[in-house]
């Protein structure tokens, strides 16, 4: 039986001992990101978030194309209100990873912790990010 995106996220949650795993995807019609997948969210608010390029956690990661590791939300470069997913999910630390290839642009994997926790290394999440990227490409090809 083939794994779903949710199954892979659930496996990653266990491997990283995270509080939540989320994936935001770029909607090419609106040019905004939305959180489309979530494992163990506190509430459903993430579904209503529309994130502009360069805004919030996902928007900044898409803008820079780089992994963002935040060991404590006190390290955030702007006031907390600029990061709605951090507030909504009560995140204290996180790693946000751009999922990109030539065929996929605009996806972010968020590994979030509700307590200040040691963040997982690329050795731990790297293969999951690659697998999720491939699954998202395949899903889009058959949508």
N, C-alpha and C positions, 0 to 999 in steps of 0.2 A: 504494500500500500504506500502511495506517495505521500510525503509530508506536505502540509499546508504552510502558508506563511505564518499563521498563528502557532502551529506546532513548533516551527523553528524558533519563533520568538519565545515561546514557553520554555524550550530547551535552553536558550540563551539566558533567560531569567534565572533558571536553576544554576547554570554554570557560573554566572557572575554574582549570584546572590543579590540581585538588584530588587528594588521595590516595584518597578514597572519597566516595560519595554514598549516603545512606541515607534511608529514609522509615519513620517509626513511625506506626502506626495505633491508634486507640482501639478496644478490643474492648468493645462495649457490654454484653455479658453479664457480663464480669468487672470492668469499669470500670478496666482497666489497658491501658497502651500496650505494643505489641510492635513491634520492628523487622521490617517485612514485606518491604521491598525494600532491596537492597544491591548496589552496584557496586564491585568491587575490595575486598571486606573481607579482612582478614588471616586470618580463621578463621570458623567457624560459630557461635561463642559468642553472637553477637547474636540468633540465633534463639531462644535459651533465656531471654532477658531479658524479665521482666515488670515494667513500670515503673508505679508508683503515681502518682496525681495529685500534683504538686508535688515528685516525687522524680526524681533524675537530670536529665540535660539535657532530654530530651523532656518529662518531667513538669513541669519548671519553665517551659518554653516554653508548654505548654498552660495551666498555672496563670495565667501573666501575660498570655498572648495577645500577647506581644511578641517581636521578633527578639532573639536573644542572640548577640552577637559576642564571641568570646573570642580575643584576639590571642596569648595564651600561657596554657598551663594553670596556670601559677603564679598567675594572676589569679582562679582559681576561688574562689568565696566559702566553700566548705567543703573538708574534706579530700578528697583524690583518690578515695578509696574510695567516696565518695557518687556518683560518676559512672562507672558500670561500662562504658559505651560508650567513654569516653575512655581508660580503662585497657585494655580488650580490643582496641581498634583502635589503640592507641598514639598517640592524637591529641595534637598539641602546640597546635593552634589550630583553631577551627571557627566556623561561622555556623549557627545553628539557627533555622529559620523556621516559624512556625505557618501551617498551610494550613487556612483557615477560610472558610466562606461560610454562608449561611442553611441550606444543605442538607448541609453537611459540617462536623462538629465533631470535632476530635481527630485531627489529623494533623500531623506535624512533618517537615520536610525538613532534613537535616543535610548540610552541605558541610564535610568534614573534611580536615585536613592533618596529616601525620605529621612535618612540620618546621614551625618557626615561620615562617609565610608571611604576606604581605600578604593581607588578607581581601577577597573580591570585594564590590563595592557592589551596592545594590539595582538599579541600572541594568543590571547583568549578570545577576543571578539572578531579578529580578522577573517577567519574562515566563515563565521556566521554572516558577516557583512557581505562577503563574496557570494555566498549561497543565496542570501535574500535578494541581492542585486539580480542574480540570474533568474530567480523565481518571479521577480517583478517584471523583468523583460519578457519572460515567457507568458506571464499573465496578460500583459499589455498586447502582445502579439495575437492572442486569441480572444481579446475583448471585443 
